[in-house]
């Protein structure tokens, strides 16, 4: 017997290459080739003939059905494989043309408001494992919302998650709109179904759902989704908590924000600088300046180096709380390690004026004007946040 070891794959020819590692009395060779729809295995029985096994794999109702076909090939193996491969390519092209036509039909049905027939076509294409582009999924999602049909929306969104595609901004925006159509109980049922589909995937999808639902003004439903994640102990990461902390802070729910921060730590998630910046900025906006100082201390205790965002928030907090000297001291410290921004100058000047220290405010104003070309502005802040990674 000739023994072979797999050593590589030629993607263009779709052939697996083998090297001979031993011999025995008879001649047997194993050959495999794989493409999108077929797994093909061939075994030489002699130099002039071999048995050809083709397994056609279809996906139907989440089950795999296999059909095994045996073909006796009495002539040259390579010639047969080439012909079979060409035939398969032609069949795929014809199939692709038919699928493209059905996708166009789906889009036209969506435009005409015939969402039921459009989803029926989607089911057929999904059974055939056809490639459906993201625009088609989004058109179906949008059309189901216009028809006030949350059940069809859920079905389409699940098909999208089961495909190889990832939802985009339009997908999540449509989801937020769909949530407006139903009560919390139906939202919860939908989320539980989604978790069954994506339980072994990364947390991005659920983080985006929470963010976009909250952004649409449905904070209660966003927190409902978050609480379900905590309950199921799945699809949670630090980004999830940072997103929720930001939502709570912007909603003015400071106590709940701090409570979730403690829960996060108890669950084993270590806060990062984004976490602290989110909390400090929220507390600053809510006028809770003394608590800001507590979190600033915690930042240093945990070994983080404060960045431009942290310094700006803390300097403004100290100034608003009337601790002008402390604010100026931190401002001087910041200039030693960070390039100042126009925002921190403006905040400090404003707080000095409120404290009645007009002379120092004027001095800082002149300093700001003198160094205006060197100060960081709005664009720099956006780049800074992108480089460090935001909470979404």
Buried (B, 14 or more C-beta within 10 A) or exposed (E): EBBBEEEEEEEEEBBBEBEEEEEEEEEBBBBBBEEEBBBBBBEBBEEEEBEBBBEEEEEEEEEEEEEEEEEEBEEEBEEBBEEBBEEBEEEEEEBEEEBEEBBEEBBEBBEEEBBEEBBEBBEEBBEBBBBBEBEBBBBBBBBBBEBEBBEBBBBBBBBBBEBEBEBBEBBBBBBBBBBEBBEEEBBBEBBEEBBEBBEEEEBBBBBBBBBBBBBBEBBEBBBBBBEBBBEBEBBBBBBBBBBBBBBBBBBEBBEBBBEBBEEBEEEEBEBBBBBBBBBBBBBBBBEBBEBBBEBBEBBEEEEBEBBBBBBBBBBBBBBBBEBBEBBBEBBEEBEEEBEBBBBBBBBBBBBBBEBEBEEBBEEBBEBBEEEEEEBBEEEBBEEBBEEBEBBB
